[in-house]
Amino acid sequence: MGTTVFFGAGNISQSIIKGLIKNGVSKKDILYIDRNASNKKILSKIGIKPIDKNLLNNKIESIILAVKPKDALQACKEISDITNAPNIISVVAGIKLKKIAKCFDKAQVVRAMPITASAYGKGITAIYGKTNSKKLISRSKKLFSQVGASIILKKESELDNFTGLIGSGPAYFFYLLKVYEKRVLKLCDGDKKFANKIISNFLDGISSSIDDGVGLDEAINMIASKKGTTEAGINSLKKNNVLQLFEKGIISAIKRSKEISNEY
């Protein structure tokens, strides 16, 4: 892996960086550009150095654009003022490929949507690029495969579905787990560390079942017994249309991703 510069060093960049380091990527091959003092402090602690943006050049293997959507085009302008033929991997939600490419003369541009689980090597990243960026698409897949699984999409519009379903997905489950955390803490007399251990084991058990190829309905039936506690709980969830409400949340996230695409 050549030198990769993160233009923007917030949560998603930090997750990718931690995952790359965990997979053995040399820290000297990872640089960043960010004015945020908190982000600087975090990356300094793990041994990642900043680079002055004026030192960006065509020898940099990839620039990962990781700023907020409202700042993306300005960031592209800042990059294009220094180098007109960079390799840009945008992880900015909603900003279309053509809008980023317009900021440069000869840039190779790819969009990628990773998730924060990349920090633990459990990332899922969707990648999209035009046929004239095959080399960068391949390089992007190699990079993100080091922090989890990566897939190449055939249509850019599929990124909106991915963002709402997978990109935002972990937050949905964290949100639902707040109910568990509240009740588990009571069982543990407020011992947060032990409660976290219980929830972690709980999720690992679910993950292991899926890894073993156990189907979702089969997994439910293995736990639920006729007229038992599990059946009572599931029947209540069905009665209150929890699955439909959950799906509505996903649809809202996908819709918002499409709206962002039209805002910038």
Secondary structure by P-SEA (a helix, b strand, c coil): ccbbbbccccaaaaaaaaaaaaaccccccbbbbbccaaaaaaaaaabbbbbccccccccccbbbbcccccaaaaaaaaaaacccccccccccccccaaaaaaaccccbbbbbbbcccccccbbbbbbbbcccaaaaaaaaaaaaaaacbbbbbccccaaaaaaacccaaaaaaaaaaaaaaaaaaaaaccaaaaaaaaaaaaaaaaaaaaaacccaaaaaaaccccccaaaaaaaaaaaaaaaaaaaaaaaaaaaaaaaaaaac
